[in-house]
């Protein structure tokens, strides 16, 4: 298993956002994590990525216990993520945004490159070349000098994908990758996620409310409700599970 989550728990005051959830994700899998608003999905992402400390439980990535590690350490071990709301540095170019992700895999680090220390120039050029390659991969060649604000929403999402891929992840967490997109953009994201898995061998764990995308894309689905795992399995099995129908899908499959 690439990712193992054991009895994970997180509370905010009296609210138990994640309540003893266990799950495992195999290498090369596309796994969806679904549930109604407030089910605990994004909280789980934040704990797994090191942005929130868990109250209990354990998270393991490729055999490494990452439960108490920070985001930068976890990224270096092979987990990267995107966010429901696209988070780009608006005062940087598209290329510079992607380069931020690449610095996880270099000796210079972001600040060494930012201040153009003489000993970092060659490596900084290599980082820029790698960043351009990731922009090419996601379908944005020649946009490296553009300002993020000049891009369409779907293109901004692709920049975020490129930045995450620049860390060379083993596991990519995608938080609502199709949020706010039209049908054509959703189809583009569907194809991109498949390419990331099939061509790069990156394992995908995504939170998504677009059920058509989830049922078409995911190998397996894990369902949360009120912080608890209520179902797990292949999309067709989960879709017909009575507890899932009741709390999330609303009706059985036709």
Backbone as CSV, one residue per row, in Angstrom:
resi,resn,N_x,N_y,N_z,CA_x,CA_y,CA_z,C_x,C_y,C_z
1,UNK,0.825,-1.195,0.000,0.000,0.000,0.000,0.871,1.261,0.000
2,UNK,0.450,2.242,-0.752,1.185,3.510,-0.759,0.779,4.384,0.413
3,UNK,-0.527,4.489,0.652,-1.041,5.322,1.743,-1.859,4.453,2.681
4,UNK,-1.569,4.569,3.981,-2.357,3.876,4.996,-2.761,4.872,6.072
5,UNK,-4.051,4.955,6.308,-4.613,5.826,7.335,-5.283,4.930,8.366
6,UNK,-4.887,5.077,9.616,-5.371,4.180,10.666,-6.026,4.972,11.788
7,UNK,-7.338,4.819,11.923,-8.113,5.384,13.042,-7.880,6.883,13.213
8,UNK,-7.887,7.614,12.121,-7.606,9.043,12.154,-8.765,9.805,12.792
9,UNK,-8.417,10.764,13.647,-9.438,11.567,14.329,-8.977,13.009,14.433
10,UNK,-9.940,13.926,14.241,-9.670,15.359,14.381,-10.944,16.069,14.800
11,UNK,-10.823,16.870,15.871,-11.972,17.630,16.369,-11.668,19.109,16.354
12,UNK,-12.718,19.903,16.226,-12.644,21.352,16.367,-13.654,21.738,17.444
13,UNK,-13.146,21.988,18.640,-14.055,22.229,19.745,-14.871,20.972,20.005
14,UNK,-16.185,21.103,19.994,-17.041,19.951,20.214,-17.410,19.203,18.953
15,UNK,-16.904,19.646,17.785,-17.239,19.013,16.512,-16.189,17.975,16.151
16,UNK,-16.604,16.740,15.983,-15.692,15.672,15.561,-15.705,15.607,14.039
17,UNK,-14.773,16.305,13.417,-14.755,16.415,11.962,-14.345,15.107,11.293
18,UNK,-13.390,14.397,11.893,-12.962,13.084,11.416,-12.975,12.160,12.617
19,UNK,-13.673,11.042,12.483,-13.962,10.214,13.658,-13.533,8.766,13.423
20,UNK,-12.248,8.503,13.674,-11.742,7.135,13.608,-11.746,6.528,12.222
21,UNK,-11.362,7.291,11.226,-11.393,6.809,9.831,-10.117,6.036,9.503
22,UNK,-10.291,4.875,8.905,-9.179,4.075,8.391,-9.400,3.825,6.906
23,UNK,-8.336,3.891,6.138,-8.409,3.580,4.708,-7.006,3.326,4.196
24,UNK,-6.905,2.624,3.079,-5.613,2.397,2.446,-5.767,2.592,0.947
25,UNK,-4.721,3.119,0.321,-4.733,3.407,-1.110,-3.564,2.680,-1.752
26,UNK,-3.856,1.892,-2.781,-2.827,1.128,-3.464,-2.063,1.994,-4.462
27,UNK,-0.839,1.619,-4.731,-0.045,2.307,-5.752,-0.743,2.199,-7.108
28,UNK,-0.794,3.316,-7.836,-1.377,3.330,-9.154,-2.886,3.443,-9.188
29,UNK,-3.488,3.611,-8.031,-4.944,3.682,-7.936,-5.436,5.117,-8.103
30,UNK,-6.635,5.269,-8.644,-7.365,6.527,-8.555,-8.486,6.297,-7.552
31,UNK,-8.380,6.941,-6.400,-9.359,6.755,-5.330,-10.116,8.060,-5.116
32,UNK,-11.430,7.957,-4.987,-12.253,9.123,-4.683,-12.708,9.068,-3.240
33,UNK,-12.718,10.224,-2.607,-13.219,10.387,-1.244,-14.418,11.319,-1.334
34,UNK,-15.613,10.793,-1.073,-16.817,11.586,-1.273,-17.652,11.639,-0.001
35,UNK,-18.642,12.503,-0.016,-19.555,12.659,1.107,-20.200,14.024,1.054
36,UNK,-21.274,14.225,1.798,-21.950,15.525,1.801,-21.083,16.605,2.426
37,UNK,-21.476,17.863,2.265,-20.746,18.961,2.899,-20.638,18.709,4.397
38,UNK,-19.442,18.957,4.939,-19.225,18.756,6.364,-18.915,17.331,6.756
39,UNK,-18.686,16.462,5.761,-18.427,15.057,6.073,-17.033,14.811,6.623
40,UNK,-16.096,15.756,6.401,-14.741,15.611,6.917,-13.687,15.360,5.859
41,UNK,-14.056,15.483,4.601,-13.139,15.140,3.512,-11.917,16.056,3.464
42,UNK,-12.154,17.363,3.423,-11.027,18.305,3.343,-10.209,18.288,4.631
43,UNK,-10.859,18.082,5.767,-10.106,17.955,7.024,-9.157,16.770,6.945
44,UNK,-9.611,15.661,6.382,-8.721,14.506,6.212,-7.536,14.861,5.324
45,UNK,-7.795,15.557,4.216,-6.701,16.002,3.355,-5.707,16.857,4.136
46,UNK,-6.211,17.797,4.906,-5.338,18.715,5.638,-4.492,17.982,6.676
47,UNK,-5.061,16.971,7.303,-4.291,16.184,8.272,-3.253,15.330,7.555
48,UNK,-3.641,14.669,6.482,-2.705,13.814,5.750,-1.535,14.610,5.195
49,UNK,-1.805,15.837,4.732,-0.758,16.667,4.136,0.058,17.432,5.169
50,UNK,-0.258,17.283,6.442,0.527,17.917,7.496,0.135,19.340,7.822
51,UNK,-0.981,19.801,7.279,-1.420,21.175,7.533,-2.233,21.296,8.819
52,UNK,-2.740,20.175,9.297,-3.411,20.103,10.590,-2.854,18.915,11.353
53,UNK,-2.720,19.058,12.664,-2.291,17.941,13.502,-3.513,17.108,13.877
54,UNK,-3.384,15.798,13.789,-4.487,14.919,14.181,-4.569,14.829,15.703
55,UNK,-5.746,14.480,16.191,-5.919,14.212,17.625,-5.530,12.777,17.958
56,UNK,-5.729,11.892,16.999,-5.413,10.475,17.189,-5.266,9.836,15.822
57,UNK,-4.648,8.648,15.820,-4.497,7.911,14.574,-3.125,8.072,13.952
58,UNK,-2.963,7.450,12.802,-1.657,7.393,12.144,-1.829,7.484,10.642
59,UNK,-0.901,8.192,9.984,-0.856,8.277,8.527,0.513,7.795,8.068
60,UNK,0.525,6.850,7.142,1.773,6.295,6.629,1.821,6.461,5.119
61,UNK,2.933,6.962,4.599,3.143,7.150,3.161,4.368,6.356,2.739
62,UNK,4.160,5.365,1.887,5.253,4.527,1.377,6.110,3.980,2.519
63,UNK,5.453,3.581,3.594,6.146,3.000,4.734,6.697,3.986,5.732
64,UNK,6.558,5.291,5.476,7.039,6.317,6.395,5.874,6.860,7.223
65,UNK,6.049,6.898,8.525,5.042,7.501,9.389,5.136,9.018,9.237
66,UNK,4.097,9.640,8.686,4.119,11.085,8.452,3.131,11.815,9.357
67,UNK,2.649,11.129,10.383,1.590,11.673,11.230,1.966,13.003,11.857
68,UNK,3.182,13.165,12.266,3.589,14.381,12.970,4.567,15.232,12.152
69,UNK,4.613,15.020,10.860,5.531,15.781,10.013,4.826,16.979,9.397
70,UNK,5.626,17.997,9.046,5.086,19.202,8.436,4.887,19.038,6.948
71,UNK,4.168,19.983,6.305,3.866,19.878,4.877,5.095,19.730,3.990
72,UNK,6.158,20.483,4.283,7.346,20.424,3.428,8.006,19.051,3.524
73,UNK,8.070,18.492,4.732,8.655,17.161,4.900,7.827,16.104,4.185
74,UNK,6.502,16.209,4.288,5.625,15.235,3.649,5.726,15.348,2.127
75,UNK,5.825,16.578,1.619,5.999,16.774,0.175,7.301,16.134,-0.300
76,UNK,8.356,16.270,0.484,9.649,15.688,0.119,9.591,14.163,0.086
77,UNK,8.699,13.570,0.883,8.530,12.121,0.908,7.616,11.618,-0.207
78,UNK,6.935,12.562,-0.909,6.196,12.136,-2.075,4.708,12.395,-2.089
79,UNK,4.197,13.275,-1.215,2.778,13.622,-1.254,2.634,15.095,-1.606
80,UNK,1.821,15.381,-2.619,1.549,16.755,-2.995,0.047,16.923,-3.128
81,UNK,-0.416,18.199,-3.199,-1.862,18.418,-3.245,-2.229,19.680,-4.006
82,UNK,-3.488,19.736,-4.407,-4.092,20.963,-4.891,-5.236,21.313,-3.942
83,UNK,-5.829,22.491,-4.137,-6.850,22.981,-3.218,-8.160,23.229,-3.946
84,UNK,-9.259,23.216,-3.189,-10.565,23.480,-3.782,-10.598,24.854,-4.434
85,UNK,-10.072,25.855,-3.744,-9.906,27.194,-4.310,-8.477,27.302,-4.815
86,UNK,-8.314,27.565,-6.102,-6.967,27.615,-6.686,-6.110,28.629,-5.942
87,UNK,-4.943,28.199,-5.499,-4.044,29.054,-4.728,-2.748,29.273,-5.504
88,UNK,-2.715,30.325,-6.281,-1.510,30.710,-7.004,-0.970,32.010,-6.448
89,UNK,0.323,32.209,-6.596,0.956,33.453,-6.165,0.751,34.482,-7.277
90,UNK,-0.125,35.442,-7.027,-0.523,36.373,-8.081,0.587,37.350,-8.452
91,UNK,1.566,37.541,-7.565,2.669,38.459,-7.850,3.834,37.748,-8.545
92,UNK,3.641,36.497,-8.923,4.650,35.732,-9.653,4.110,35.368,-11.032
93,UNK,5.015,35.046,-11.947,4.587,34.536,-13.240,4.108,33.091,-13.097
94,UNK,3.491,32.586,-14.148,3.073,31.187,-14.169,4.278,30.279,-13.947
95,UNK,5.382,30.556,-14.630,6.587,29.741,-14.475,7.082,29.764,-13.034
96,UNK,7.135,30.921,-12.420,7.625,31.031,-11.047,6.740,30.260,-10.079
97,UNK,5.435,30.241,-10.331,4.534,29.446,-9.503,4.897,27.969,-9.549
98,UNK,5.185,27.464,-10.731,5.541,26.051,-10.860,6.908,25.784,-10.246
99,UNK,7.818,26.735,-10.385,9.156,26.578,-9.805,9.105,26.437,-8.296
100,UNK,8.129,27.070,-7.648,7.981,26.938,-6.194,7.835,25.467,-5.808
101,UNK,7.031,24.726,-6.581,6.879,23.306,-6.304,8.163,22.533,-6.540
102,UNK,8.892,22.897,-7.573,10.107,22.164,-7.936,11.198,22.275,-6.881
103,UNK,11.201,23.348,-6.103,12.269,23.548,-5.116,12.286,22.472,-4.033
104,UNK,11.207,21.726,-3.887,11.200,20.611,-2.936,12.249,19.574,-3.325
105,UNK,12.553,19.478,-4.625,13.475,18.453,-5.123,14.872,18.998,-5.414
106,UNK,15.233,20.156,-4.884,16.539,20.738,-5.173,17.298,21.046,-3.890
107,UNK,18.583,21.326,-4.052,19.421,21.694,-2.915,19.286,23.164,-2.558
108,UNK,18.913,23.994,-3.563,18.896,25.440,-3.352,17.795,25.851,-2.392
109,UNK,16.614,25.314,-2.577,15.462,25.786,-1.820,14.937,27.075,-2.423
110,UNK,13.709,27.399,-2.079,13.054,28.538,-2.708,13.799,29.840,-2.454
111,UNK,14.214,30.091,-1.218,14.800,31.389,-0.910,16.195,31.549,-1.497
112,UNK,16.945,30.443,-1.607,18.239,30.525,-2.263,18.103,30.975,-3.694
113,UNK,17.080,30.441,-4.392,16.836,30.838,-5.766,16.303,32.249,-5.867
114,UNK,15.448,32.632,-4.913,14.825,33.952,-4.970,15.854,35.065,-4.872
115,UNK,16.909,34.829,-4.098,17.923,35.870,-3.920,19.100,35.719,-4.881
116,UNK,18.995,34.782,-5.817,19.986,34.619,-6.885,21.409,34.525,-6.346
117,UNK,21.596,33.707,-5.326,22.943,33.461,-4.819,23.781,32.875,-5.948
118,UNK,25.046,33.314,-6.093,25.871,32.871,-7.220,25.943,31.350,-7.349
119,UNK,26.043,30.643,-6.223,26.178,29.190,-6.271,24.884,28.481,-6.674
120,UNK,23.799,29.232,-6.775,22.516,28.598,-7.089,22.058,28.823,-8.531
121,UNK,22.797,29.594,-9.305,22.310,29.998,-10.626,22.084,28.806,-11.553
122,UNK,23.048,27.869,-11.620,22.901,26.722,-12.512,21.707,25.867,-12.132
123,UNK,21.556,25.645,-10.829,20.427,24.827,-10.397,19.107,25.550,-10.643
124,UNK,19.103,26.855,-10.483,17.880,27.616,-10.721,17.463,27.531,-12.193
125,UNK,18.429,27.510,-13.089,18.115,27.342,-14.509,17.516,25.971,-14.773
126,UNK,18.051,24.949,-14.097,17.517,23.593,-14.247,16.088,23.519,-13.714
127,UNK,15.825,24.231,-12.622,14.476,24.269,-12.055,13.507,24.899,-13.056
128,UNK,13.926,25.975,-13.700,13.083,26.644,-14.682,12.794,25.724,-15.869
129,UNK,13.805,24.978,-16.325,13.600,24.046,-17.439,12.583,22.975,-17.058
130,UNK,12.728,22.439,-15.851,11.789,21.412,-15.389,10.380,21.981,-15.277
131,UNK,10.266,23.206,-14.779,8.952,23.835,-14.636,8.279,24.014,-15.992
132,UNK,9.057,24.397,-17.018,8.495,24.544,-18.369,8.007,23.196,-18.904
133,UNK,8.738,22.143,-18.590,8.318,20.819,-19.033,6.984,20.426,-18.416
134,UNK,6.768,20.782,-17.152,5.488,20.464,-16.510,4.366,21.324,-17.087
135,UNK,4.660,22.555,-17.424,3.649,23.379,-18.094,3.289,22.791,-19.452
136,UNK,4.280,22.288,-20.168,4.000,21.611,-21.439,3.111,20.391,-21.208
137,UNK,3.413,19.627,-20.163,2.665,18.401,-19.876,1.186,18.685,-19.642
138,UNK,0.875,19.752,-18.919,-0.531,20.050,-18.610,-1.209,20.859,-19.715
139,UNK,-0.483,21.135,-20.809,-1.101,21.795,-21.944,-1.014,23.304,-21.941
140,UNK,0.010,23.850,-21.290,0.180,25.302,-21.241,1.562,25.734,-21.745
141,UNK,1.967,25.247,-22.907,3.268,25.679,-23.426,3.232,27.151,-23.808
142,UNK,4.328,27.826,-23.566,4.431,29.232,-23.942,3.727,30.202,-23.015
143,UNK,3.153,29.717,-21.926,2.463,30.605,-21.001,3.307,30.904,-19.770
144,UNK,4.591,30.587,-19.810,5.423,30.675,-18.617,5.574,32.095,-18.087
145,UNK,5.532,33.105,-18.964,5.706,34.485,-18.497,4.390,35.184,-18.193
146,UNK,3.289,34.480,-18.383,1.973,35.086,-18.145,1.736,35.290,-16.649
147,UNK,0.918,36.273,-16.328,0.466,36.457,-14.945,-0.692,35.505,-14.697
148,UNK,-0.758,34.875,-13.525,-1.864,33.956,-13.249,-3.233,34.583,-13.480
149,UNK,-3.366,35.861,-13.151,-4.647,36.529,-13.305,-5.110,36.675,-14.740
150,UNK,-4.214,36.479,-15.696,-4.583,36.604,-17.107,-5.137,35.304,-17.673
151,UNK,-5.096,34.233,-16.892,-5.523,32.929,-17.375,-6.989,32.669,-17.069
152,UNK,-7.612,31.853,-17.905,-8.958,31.374,-17.622,-8.925,30.446,-16.407
153,UNK,-10.091,30.253,-15.790,-10.141,29.471,-14.549,-9.568,28.074,-14.741
154,UNK,-9.962,27.391,-15.816,-9.461,26.052,-16.051,-7.955,26.013,-16.229
155,UNK,-7.393,27.035,-16.856,-5.940,27.114,-17.021,-5.234,27.338,-15.692
156,UNK,-5.850,28.132,-14.826,-5.275,28.339,-13.486,-5.214,27.013,-12.728
157,UNK,-6.252,26.214,-12.885,-6.240,24.892,-12.248,-5.101,24.043,-12.792
158,UNK,-4.841,24.130,-14.095,-3.758,23.355,-14.689,-2.391,23.823,-14.201
159,UNK,-2.237,25.124,-13.950,-0.984,25.619,-13.360,-0.777,24.995,-11.985
160,UNK,-1.853,24.905,-11.218,-1.749,24.285,-9.898,-1.372,22.811,-10.024
161,UNK,-1.921,22.126,-11.025,-1.524,20.744,-11.286,-0.031,20.668,-11.591
162,UNK,0.447,21.563,-12.469,1.864,21.558,-12.844,2.749,21.791,-11.629
163,UNK,2.357,22.721,-10.760,3.146,22.995,-9.550,3.198,21.770,-8.654
164,UNK,2.075,21.080,-8.494,2.051,19.869,-7.669,2.910,18.765,-8.291
165,UNK,2.846,18.614,-9.607,3.626,17.579,-10.281,5.119,17.871,-10.242
166,UNK,5.477,19.141,-10.154,6.890,19.520,-10.102,7.583,18.992,-8.849
167,UNK,6.815,18.617,-7.831,7.412,18.029,-6.626,7.744,16.550,-6.825
168,UNK,7.375,15.995,-7.991,7.555,14.572,-8.299,6.858,13.693,-7.269
169,UNK,5.552,13.848,-7.118,4.853,13.105,-6.068,4.647,11.636,-6.407
170,UNK,4.582,10.831,-5.365,4.093,9.463,-5.495,2.571,9.461,-5.379
171,UNK,2.058,10.358,-4.521,0.626,10.471,-4.260,0.201,11.918,-4.446
172,UNK,-0.849,12.130,-5.243,-1.362,13.472,-5.493,-2.770,13.573,-4.926
173,UNK,-2.970,14.517,-4.001,-4.276,14.783,-3.417,-4.926,15.926,-4.194
174,UNK,-6.094,15.678,-4.754,-6.808,16.681,-5.543,-8.100,17.031,-4.826
175,UNK,-8.203,18.269,-4.355,-9.387,18.710,-3.619,-10.323,19.448,-4.570
176,UNK,-11.418,18.798,-4.948,-12.427,19.369,-5.847,-11.797,19.882,-7.156
177,UNK,-11.096,19.037,-7.901,-10.424,19.519,-9.120,-11.383,20.035,-10.193
178,UNK,-12.644,19.574,-10.181,-13.600,20.008,-11.203,-14.538,21.107,-10.706
179,UNK,-14.289,21.630,-9.517,-15.172,22.647,-8.950,-15.220,23.900,-9.824
180,UNK,-16.428,24.391,-10.127,-16.603,25.623,-10.881,-16.359,25.499,-12.371
181,UNK,-16.223,24.270,-12.867,-15.889,24.092,-14.286,-17.106,23.717,-15.109
182,UNK,-17.075,24.090,-16.393,-18.127,23.671,-17.309,-17.818,22.257,-17.811
183,UNK,-18.716,21.705,-18.621,-18.591,20.318,-19.058,-17.295,20.075,-19.820
184,UNK,-16.933,20.982,-20.711,-15.711,20.801,-21.491,-14.475,20.811,-20.585
185,UNK,-14.477,21.691,-19.594,-13.343,21.759,-18.669,-13.269,20.513,-17.797
186,UNK,-14.426,19.982,-17.388,-14.453,18.749,-16.594,-13.867,17.595,-17.404
187,UNK,-14.198,17.528,-18.682,-13.648,16.476,-19.536,-12.134,16.607,-19.662
188,UNK,-11.651,17.840,-19.709,-10.211,18.087,-19.763,-9.529,17.611,-18.483
189,UNK,-10.145,17.903,-17.342,-9.583,17.483,-16.057,-9.600,15.962,-15.937
190,UNK,-10.689,15.337,-16.373,-10.790,13.877,-16.375,-9.612,13.278,-17.151
191,UNK,-9.379,13.783,-18.368,-8.292,13.271,-19.199,-6.929,13.529,-18.558
192,UNK,-6.760,14.691,-17.925,-5.479,15.014,-17.305,-5.180,14.098,-16.125
193,UNK,-6.189,13.816,-15.310,-5.988,12.925,-14.164,-5.585,11.537,-14.643
194,UNK,-6.226,11.062,-15.703,-5.855,9.756,-16.254,-4.415,9.760,-16.769
195,UNK,-4.015,10.843,-17.436,-2.628,10.929,-17.939,-1.630,10.905,-16.789
196,UNK,-1.949,11.624,-15.720,-1.040,11.687,-14.570,-0.826,10.291,-13.997
197,UNK,-1.914,9.529,-13.902,-1.775,8.156,-13.393,-1.114,7.234,-14.411
198,UNK,-1.590,7.259,-15.655,-1.145,6.280,-16.645,0.258,6.555,-17.166
199,UNK,0.598,7.827,-17.390,1.899,8.161,-17.973,2.981,8.408,-16.927
200,UNK,2.592,8.915,-15.770,3.581,9.247,-14.745,3.617,8.243,-13.596
201,UNK,2.587,7.392,-13.511,2.542,6.408,-12.438,2.213,6.997,-11.080
202,UNK,1.599,8.178,-11.080,1.258,8.846,-9.825,-0.096,8.331,-9.324
203,UNK,-0.156,7.983,-8.062,-1.400,7.563,-7.427,-2.235,8.800,-7.113
204,UNK,-3.542,8.707,-7.295,-4.434,9.859,-7.135,-5.453,9.588,-6.033
205,UNK,-5.614,10.544,-5.131,-6.713,10.547,-4.166,-7.427,11.871,-4.322
206,UNK,-8.712,11.820,-4.723,-9.411,13.064,-4.965,-10.699,13.165,-4.165
207,UNK,-10.972,14.383,-3.703,-12.272,14.766,-3.161,-13.036,15.437,-4.285
208,UNK,-14.266,15.023,-4.525,-15.003,15.586,-5.649,-16.499,15.423,-5.436
209,UNK,-17.267,16.485,-5.770,-18.722,16.440,-5.690,-19.378,16.081,-7.020
210,UNK,-18.618,16.145,-8.121,-19.165,15.804,-9.424,-19.226,14.276,-9.536
211,UNK,-20.438,13.732,-9.304,-20.578,12.284,-9.246,-20.357,11.608,-10.590
212,UNK,-20.664,12.281,-11.679,-20.395,11.703,-12.994,-18.901,11.485,-13.174
213,UNK,-18.103,12.473,-12.761,-16.650,12.359,-12.848,-16.145,11.243,-11.942
214,UNK,-16.628,11.206,-10.716,-16.187,10.197,-9.756,-16.484,8.796,-10.273
215,UNK,-17.720,8.563,-10.717,-18.111,7.225,-11.140,-17.386,6.786,-12.413
216,UNK,-17.005,7.741,-13.238,-16.288,7.432,-14.473,-14.803,7.200,-14.230
217,UNK,-14.246,7.879,-13.252,-12.798,7.965,-13.099,-12.221,7.037,-12.032
218,UNK,-12.906,6.896,-10.909,-12.315,6.244,-9.741,-12.290,4.725,-9.867
219,UNK,-11.195,4.125,-9.396,-11.122,2.674,-9.261,-11.918,2.220,-8.039
220,UNK,-11.780,2.986,-6.955,-12.545,2.717,-5.737,-12.989,4.039,-5.132
221,UNK,-14.033,3.966,-4.316,-14.608,5.145,-3.694,-14.741,4.893,-2.193
222,UNK,-14.347,5.888,-1.397,-14.555,5.862,0.044,-15.548,6.963,0.385
223,UNK,-16.548,6.636,1.192,-17.623,7.571,1.502,-17.604,7.925,2.983
224,UNK,-17.611,9.235,3.264,-17.689,9.724,4.638,-19.034,10.377,4.891
225,UNK,-19.477,10.299,6.128,-20.654,11.042,6.573,-20.464,11.390,8.035
226,UNK,-20.530,12.680,8.347,-20.366,13.173,9.717,-19.079,12.639,10.346
227,UNK,-18.007,12.642,9.557,-16.698,12.259,10.060,-16.399,10.786,10.091
228,UNK,-17.358,9.938,9.738,-17.166,8.493,9.780,-17.183,7.893,8.374
229,UNK,-16.442,6.813,8.195,-16.503,6.075,6.939,-17.729,5.178,6.958
230,UNK,-18.596,5.335,5.946,-19.822,4.541,5.911,-19.836,3.520,4.785
231,UNK,-18.951,3.660,3.812,-18.912,2.704,2.704,-17.589,2.835,1.965
232,UNK,-17.233,1.747,1.270,-16.009,1.754,0.477,-16.074,0.616,-0.531
233,UNK,-15.603,0.886,-1.743,-15.594,-0.160,-2.752,-15.588,0.409,-4.151
234,UNK,-15.769,-0.447,-5.161,-15.849,0.031,-6.547,-17.033,0.976,-6.724
235,UNK,-16.974,1.881,-7.701,-18.047,2.859,-7.879,-19.441,2.257,-7.999
236,UNK,-19.578,1.170,-8.766,-20.908,0.583,-8.945,-21.458,0.033,-7.636
237,UNK,-20.588,-0.543,-6.812,-21.015,-1.081,-5.517,-21.415,0.040,-4.568
238,UNK,-20.588,1.089,-4.524,-20.858,2.203,-3.611,-22.126,2.933,-4.029
239,UNK,-22.310,3.088,-5.322,-23.468,3.829,-5.805,-24.786,3.190,-5.382
240,UNK,-24.801,1.867,-5.241,-26.032,1.172,-4.874,-26.126,0.848,-3.386
241,UNK,-25.114,1.248,-2.610,-25.139,0.998,-1.169,-26.254,1.832,-0.527
242,UNK,-27.162,1.215,0.219,-28.295,1.956,0.792,-27.895,3.130,1.679
243,UNK,-26.819,2.974,2.451,-26.413,4.069,3.326,-25.889,5.251,2.527
244,UNK,-25.234,4.979,1.403,-24.729,6.053,0.546,-25.887,6.743,-0.159
245,UNK,-26.799,5.951,-0.665,-27.971,6.517,-1.328,-28.705,7.461,-0.375
246,UNK,-28.832,7.046,0.872,-29.567,7.840,1.859,-28.904,9.167,2.149
247,UNK,-27.578,9.164,2.381,-26.929,10.393,2.863,-26.347,11.257,1.761
248,UNK,-26.110,10.678,0.570,-25.354,11.488,-0.401,-25.919,11.466,-1.806
249,UNK,-26.051,10.303,-2.391,-26.471,10.250,-3.788,-27.940,10.543,-3.955
250,UNK,-28.730,10.273,-2.963,-30.135,10.697,-2.970,-31.089,9.693,-3.558
251,UNK,-30.593,8.820,-4.471,-31.480,7.820,-5.058,-30.644,6.687,-5.618
252,UNK,-31.214,5.499,-5.741,-30.433,4.368,-6.281,-30.087,4.608,-7.743
253,UNK,-29.106,3.886,-8.193,-28.755,3.925,-9.618,-29.923,3.400,-10.432
254,UNK,-30.144,4.004,-11.597,-31.246,3.561,-12.450,-30.969,2.172,-13.020
